[in-house]
Each structure stands twice: as structure tokens, then as C-alpha cells.
Amino acid sequence: MDSAKRTPLQICKLLFKIVNKAFKAEVFCIIQNEEKSAGSAVISSHCESSQDPGTMKENDKRKDSVLTALRWINESLCTMLKGFEPCDQAGVDKVLSDFYMARFLEDQERQIREKENQLSNDPVPEPSPPTVAPKDKKSSDKGKKGNNTEKPIPPAEPLVPVLPGSMAIGSVSLAVAKTAARLEGLPLYRHIKALKDQQMVLGFGEIDVPLPMVTLLSCGKASPGKLNLMEEVIVIPKGGQTVKQFFAMVLELQREMTRIMNAASKTGTVLSAVSDSGALVIGYDRPEQPFDLLTEASNNIGIVFGDVMYLAINCAAHNLMDYQKGKYDAITGAPKSPDELVDMYELLTRKYPGLIALIDPLRKEDQEQWERLNSVLGQTHLLSEVVSKPRDSHSTEDVPTLPWVRGFVLKQTNQTTVTDLIEITRQLEGAVTIVGTTDGEPCDDSLSDLAVGLGVKFVKLGGLCRGERLTKYNRLISIEEELAQQGILGSKKHGFPFTVEEREEQTST
């Protein structure tokens, strides 16, 4: 026992396990001269660049990525990390990130060679003779062009590829952090906070719990109605409430919404579908309908949006652009140009003052419309989950820089290490920082600990209708109660840095 305390524990082996769409890494250490499992972590095998989740092509990509991750751990990472102390998170993550970068560069070189070989094998087409337009049509065509041609949209930037096998990096990094916390006898959130603050655990003062952003409705592309724009309709507490109190209100609101929908249906129960994010899937044709339902339900139970809770939309607009038409397929049969979409957002925020945040309302290429949106919406927060993120999660050199974006959703997936998240949250100090989940989320509660330890302002874990989401919410409640019992629960109200009343005052002046 004493010798075990004197000798730093070292990693001796890594194992893996495939769990549905997730990947599990397990860390083994020599403890009292015996090899024992000391910690494990599960993360989603997330295909960030995929726009067609659930398709055979994506499933094949996931399978290839998992098999590559297994090979990385078996053939390389297990040996490279053997002998490291689990408390050396920075050292472990540097090895992981350097290994990933080497594989990334190899993949880039392979793609360049394949492209060069393809070009050398393809025959060079003969140039076709130039066509000359008849002179008598020139003036009439010129007149038509001035009347009917719309402003062309900027082309999409190339998607940042997800390197197959990258989830091995993120899962091993998190597993090592959980191992160190367990061996130190600490909750994971305290260990993460100590890493971020670079201080001894005993020096902690108050610890804040991030405010939950709960997804109530999903009216996106997968919903049965014409409305595609609202991938997630989200409720956010105003602050000053416990997580448990807020969840009680959300559950009551959800029950009242369900009652209203079922009462209005001529065929009985209508709310049976649940999205991957744990929200109710409802088909609507107009963007006002979800908000009208929420307003009616909240009025019935005595909740006023803007008083005790706010609304936000995850628009996921990057998935809605029809590049042939040059418009967003926000509503089936009624596509919107970028400028028309800005007009729609302006109308919604004016009609529903409790709506205070939009996530990914436009593609990042629509710079002119981002600027206009920021101007017309005033203090409505423009947040980013996809359109403005670090191009390579293992590097913090490319921290999001869109000047109109006031907050960012960060995810622990693929090659993102614990050290990456710590560095990014440090650099985003002062911005609205949110830790969010991915699709195919595993039933693991570590993300709640990460959010608390990193000190982010919000945590976006999905809805309250799926077990893997509730696991994380229950952990958040447990952390809050534990901190309250110890007398170190933070009292800082770190919500959005304005109130609905302030926005209304600004609008009226």
C-alpha cells in the first residue's frame, strides 16, 4: 500500500470497445503490482462533415473510422503511452495530437498523389470552338439580365474532412483524465478544473454550474412538415434557478404542449416521434407555429418567456442551402435567399421577444448577411455550432473569428483532446461558451463534468426524452447538489449579458 503511494502510477495498456455508434477506450495501470482497469471513456464516432446522417454511406464511414481507430490503438498508441502517468494530461495529449497530425499529413499526401495520378491518366479534352452570340440578341439579353438576375451566393468552402480513426484520440484523452481523477479520489469536474486553473485542488473557491439549454422541439429537415429551419427549438433558464427547478418547469411545459397537440388532433395522440437529440418531432409549415404552441402552453401554466426562461433556435442553416437555386430550403416549396432569411429572423425576434439566440442562422460564407443580421437583431445573440469553429480541433491557432458571433458550441469528439478544450475555453474567455453533444451520443455522463470543470456558461445536452440525454442531465443535478452541500456552489448569474427588457428598451429608442 505504502509503496503504491510512493510510486507514481503509470499507464500500462489501452483497450477498446465498440458501443453502438460510439467508441470506448479503457486505461490499465499497474496498481500494487497488479494490472488493473483504472478508467474508461466513450465518445461518439461522429462524422462532422456528413450532411446525411443514417445513410449507408455514413454508416460505412463510421465502420471504417472505428476499424482505423482500433488499429491506431493496437499498433501504436498503446506502446507510445505505456509508462505515462495518468496525471500528465498535457504530456499524454501532446503524444495523441502529434500522432494525429502525422496521420493527417499522411492522408493529405495520399490524396494529393491520387489526384495527380488521376490527372495524368485522364485524357486531355480538345478545346471546343468559342460560340458567338447573335448581335441582334445582345441588347435584349442585356436588358433581361438587369431585371431578373439575382445576386450570386458565395460558393461553399470545402468541408474539413473527418480523418477516419480520429475518435481514438478523443476517447483516449478523456479516458486518461477520468483515470487520473479516479486515482486521485476526485470527481472528474474537480480534476478538469484543476487542470484548467493550473492550481492545486485544495485552492478551489466557488464552482459555477453552467445553465442548461434544453431542446423541446425538432422542426428540421427530418420532421414531417414543410418547415425545415428549426432543427432545435431550445429553452434556456434566466438564471437564479437551480438546474432541478428549471427541469421541473421544462417537464411541465412539455406535458402541456403534448396535451394541447393531442387535444387539437382528430386522430388522437400525435406526439410519438422523438429526435436523436431527445426532443419532440413535430411537423409544421410556418416558422411561427412552434412559437405559438410554446406561447400557449407557457401561458396556460403561468410561465412568461423573457421572465423565467428564454428561447433559442438551432437553425443549422448550412444544411439547408440548395446550391442550384442559390437559396435556403427553409420551408419546402418556399426557398429563401440569404437576405430573405435575415428578414424572417427579424420578424420572428420582433414578434417573440423571448427569442434571444440563434445558432448557425446562416452559412459562414454569407458574410454580408451575417453583418446585416447582427445590425437588425440588435442584442439577439448569434451563436455558432458549426459555421465558425477551429479548423483542426487539436490546434487552438484557429479559434473562431467571425466578428458577429458572440458564442460558440464546443464538442469533445473525434481528435479533440481534453487539453484542446481547456486551451480553447481559455482563449474564449468572455464569450458565451457552450459545451454541446453530438449525434449518436453515448449513455455516458462525463460531458456534464467536463462542462462544469471547464467553467463554460452553458451546456447543450439535448431534450428530456432519451436516456443518454437524461443521464447527463441527472449528473448535472448531482454535481449542483454536491456543490451546494459543500457550500461552494457558485452564485454568479452567468447567463446572457442582457435581458429582454434591455433589448426592448434599445428597440424603442
N, C-alpha and C positions, 0 to 999 in steps of 0.2 A: 504493500500500500504506500509506504513512505517513498520507496524507490520510484514508484509510478509518479508520485507528485514531483520528485526532483527531476525526472527525465521528461523533456518536452515530448508530447505525443506527436507521432508522425503518421502521415498517410502511407498506407502500405498497399492499398489495392482500390480499384474502382470497378463497380459492376453497373449493369444497366438493365432496364426492363421496359418493354413497350406496353403502355396502358392506353387502349383505345387510340385517340389521336395525339396522345401525349408521350413524353419520353422521360423515364425515371433514371436518375443517376444515384448510385449509392457509394458512400465513402467508408472504407475499412481502415481501422487504425490498430496498432499494437498497444493493447491496454493490459497492464500487469502481465506482460509476456505472452498474451494471447491475442490472436487476431479477432477483432470484433467489429460488427457493423456499428458505426458511430453516427451516421446521419445520411439522409437521402432527400432528394428534391425531384419534383415532377413539374415540367413545363410543357406547354402546348407545342406540337410540331407545326408551328404557324407559318402558312405561306403568305407572307405580307403582300407580295405583288400580285396575288391571284385576285381576279375580279369575278370568278365563277366558282364560289365555294361549293363543295359537294359534288362536282363533276368528276367523271372518270379521270380526266387529265390531272386534276388537282390531287385526287387520291393516289395516282401513280407517282406524282411529285413527292407526296408525303412519304410513300413507301420507300422511294429512292433516297430521300433525305434521312429517314430512320436507319436504313441499312448503312449509309455512309457514316452516320454518327456512331453506330456500333463499331465500324471498322476503325474510326479515329480513336475511340476509347481503347479498344483491344490492342491495336497495333502501335499506338503512340502515346496517348495521354496518360495511360496507367503507368507506364515506365517513366515518363517525364515528370510526373508529380509525386512519384514514390520518394519518401523521405521528407517531404514538405510538412511543416507544422500547420494544422488547420487554422490557427490564429493569424497566419501570414496571408491574409486575404489579398493584399496588393501583389505579393510575390506570385501567388497562385494565378491570379487574374492576368498578370503580365505574361506568364507562360501560355495561358489559354489564348490571349489576344494575339500574341506573336505567332502561335501555331495557326490560328485562324487566318491571319494576314498572309502567311506563307501559302496556305491553301487557296486563298482568294486570288493572289497574284498568279499562282499556277493555273487556276481556272481562266483568268483573263488571257494569259498567254496561249492556252489551249484554244480559246475561242478565236483569237487573232489568227492562229495557224490554220484553223478550219476555214475561216473566211478567206484567207489568202489562197488556200488550196482550191476552194470553190471558184474563186475568181479566175484562177489560172486554168481551170478545166472548162469553164463556160465559154462557148464561142462568142466572139465579139460581133454584135449585130451591125449590119451595114446601115449607115446613116440614111434616113428617108429624106426625099427631096422636100424642101420647105413649101408650105402651102401659102398662097397669097389670097387674101380676101378680096372679093369684088369691090371696086371703088364705089359703086352706087349704094352699097350696103353700109359703108363705113360710117356715114353721118347718122343713119338711123340706129345702128347698133350702139353708137356712142351715146345717143340720147337715152336709149333703154337702159344702158349701164348706169347712168347717173340716177335714174328713177328707181331701179329695182335691186341693185347690188347692195347687200348688207356688209357691214364691216367684218372682214375675216377674223376668225378666232385664232389666237396663237396656238401653234401645234403643241401637243403634249410632250413634255420632257421624257426621255427614256426612263422606264421603271428601274429602280435599283434592284438588281437581282438578289433573291434569297439563295445563298450558297447551300446546296444540299449538305446536310450533316451539321449545320450551324447550331442546332438545338443542343448538341453535345456540350458546346461552350457554356451556354447559359445555365443548363441544368447542373453541370459540374460546379460552376461558380457558386450557385445557390446552395448546393449540397454541402460544399465546404463551409459556407457561412453558417448553415444550420448545425453542422458538426461542431464548429468552434463554440457556438452558443450553448449547445448541449453539454459539452465538456467543461465549460465554464460555469454551468448551472444557472444560465441566464435565459430569459425569454429572448426570442430572436430579435424583437424590436429594440431591446436594450443593446444587444450586441451591434446591430446595424447603426444605432445612434452613436455608440462609442466610436465606431469606425469613421463615421462622418464627422463627428466633432473632434476626433483625434485627441480624446481625453480618457481618463480612467472612468470606469463605470460609477465609482463612488461619488464622482463630481456632478452627477446629474441634478438638475433642479426640476422644474415642472416640465411635463411632456404633454404636448397637444395631440389630440386625436383628430385626424382630417375629417372634414364634413363629407358624408356620403352623397353621391349623385346617383339616384335610383331610377332605373329605366321603367316607366309604366306602360308605354305603348310602343309598338313597332308598326309603322305605316310606310315601310320602304318598298324596294323592288319585289321582295318576296311576298308582300301582302296581297290579298285578292282584289283590292280596289284599284282605281286609276292613279291614286296618289302614290308617288314613289319617293317623294322628297324627304320624308321624316323617318329615317332609319331607326331613330330612337327619340321618343318624347320623354324628357327627364325631369324629375322633381328634385329640388335642392333645398335643404333647410336654411333658414335665415341666419341661424347662429343663436347661441344661448340655450339650445336644447341638447339633451343627451341623445346619443345615437338611438338608444332604446325608445325614447319618447317619439323621435321622428319616425321610426319604423312603425310604431303603433298608428300614427296618423296616416302613413302611406298605405298600410294594410286596410284601414277603414275607408280611405279614399278609393282604393282598388275594389273593395267589396261594393261600394255604392255605384261605381262605374259599371261593374258587372250587372248589378240589379237593374240599372237604367237600360242597358243594352238588351238584356233578356226581356224586360217588360215591353220594350218597343218592337221586339221581334214577333212575327206572326207564327213562326215555326218553333218557338221555344228557345232553348239555350243556344246562344250564338258565339260565346267566348270559349272556344275549346282549344284553339291553336296557341302555342307558346313558342316564342323565338328562341334561338340558340342563346341569346343574352338573358333569357328568363323573363321576357316581357310578353304582354298580351298582344297577339297579332290581330289587327282589325283592318278591314278593307274600307277605305274612304275614297271619295272622288275629289274633294275640295280641301285645301290646306286649313280652312277654318274649322272643319268638323271635329278633329281631335281636341282642339282647344275649347270648343263649345261643350263637348262631353265633359271635359275636365272642369270647366267652369260650373256647369250644372251640378255635377257631383260634389264639388267643393262647397258650393252654396248650400246644398242640402245638409251637409254635416258641419257647417259653420266654419269652414276654412276659407280664408281670403288669400289668393295668390298675391305676393308682394308684402304680406303681413307676417305670416309664419313660414312660408315657403315660396320658392321661385320656380320658374320653368326654364328649360333649355331644350334645344333641338340638336341632335346629331344629324346633319343633313347628308353627309357622305356624298357630296356633290361630285367628287372625282369619279364616282362610279356611274354617273347619270349622263355624261356627255355623249351625244351622238355626233361623231366627228363628220359624218356625211352631211348632216343637216347644219352642223355648226351650232347646235342648241342643246340645252339640258332637257332630258326626258323627265322633268319634274312631275308632270302629270301626263299620263298616257293619252295621246291624241291632242295635247296642247303643249308642245315643247316651248321652252323659254330660252331666249337669248340671255347672255350674261347680264345685260342691262335690265332685261325684264325680270330676271331672278332677283336682282337688287331691289326693284320696285316691289316685288312680292314680299320680301323680307321687311321692307319699310312699312308696308301696310299691316303686316302681322304684329310687329312690335308696337305700332300705334294703337291697334285695336285691343291687344292683350298686353297691358303694361307689366304684367308679372313675368313676361318672357324677357330674360336678361342676358341670355348667352346663346350663341350659335357656334356649333362645332363643324369645321370644314364646310362652310357655306358656298365656297367656290373652289375651282381648281387653283393651284398656286400660279398657273400661267396667266390667269386673268388679273394681272396687276392693276390695270386701270379700274376694274370693278371693285377690287379689294379697297382701293383708296376711296372710291365713291361710297362704298358700303360703310366704311369707317366714318365718313363725313355725315351721311344721312342718319345713321343709327345713334350717333352721339355716344352715350356711355354704355350701350349694349356691348357685352364682351364678345369679341371674336376669338374663338379658341381653335386649336389645331390638334388633330389626332394623326393625320396622315400627310397633309399638304406641306408641312414645314417642320421636318424632323431631321436629326443628324443623318447624313447620307450613309455613314458607317457607324453603327452603334458602339463599336469598340474604340472609336476616336471621338473626342469632345471638341475637335477643332472646328467642326461644322455645326455648332449649336444653332438652332433655328433663328433666322434673322428677318422674317417678314415683319416690317415695322408696324403693321396694323394688327398683328396677332398679339393678344395680351396674355395668353395662357397656352399650355402645352400638355397633352396627354402622353405620359411616358409608360413604356411597357417593358417587362422583363421577359424577353423571348429571343429565340434564335441566338445570335452571338453576343447579346447584351449581358455583360457581367455585372456583379454587384458593385464593383469599383466604378464601372461606367455610370451607373445610376447615381452613385454618390457624387461623382465629378459633375455630371450634368445638372443635378439639383443645386449644387453649389454655384454653378455659373448662372443658373436661372433664378437666383435669389432675388426676391422682389416681384417676380412674375407669378401668375396664377399657375401653380404646378399641380398636376393631377396624375395619380398612378391608376392605370386602367388595365382591363383584362383583354384577352384575345378571343378569337373564335376557337371552339373545341377546348374550352377551359377545363383543366383537370379539377377533381374534387380535393383540393389542397388549400389550406388557409394561409400559406406563407405570405401571400401578397398583402394581406392586411398588416402583418408585422413589418413588411418592407415599407409600406406607406407611412406607418407611424414612425419607424426608425429614421426614414429619410426626411421626415418633417414636412411633407407636402401638405398643401392646403385642402385638397380634395382627393377622394378615392372613388373611382367609377367602376363598380363591380357588376353592373347589370341589374336585372329585375329580381323579384322575390318569388319567382315561380319555378326555379330549378335548384336541385340540391347542391350542385357545385358552386352556385352563387350564394345560397344561404349559408354554406359552410364558412365562406369568407366574411359574410355579414355577422354571423354569430361570433366569430373570432374577434371582430372589431368591437362588438359589445363586451366581450370578456376582457379585452385589453382596457377598455374605458372603465369598467367596474374595478379592475385590479388597480389601476392608477388612482381611482377615487378612494379606494380603501387605504392606499398608502399615503394619501394626502398630497399627491404630486400631479393630479390631473390639471392640465393647463386651463386657464380661464380666458385665454386670448381668443377673441372673436375674429378668426381669420377667414371670413367669408369674402365675397366680392367687395372691393373697396368703394362701394357706393350703395345707396338704397334706391328703391323705386321712386320714393318721394323726391330725392335729389334729382333723378333723371327727369321727372315730370316738371320740377321747377325750372330745370335747364331748358326743357322744350317750350315752356310757356313764356320764357324770357327771350 
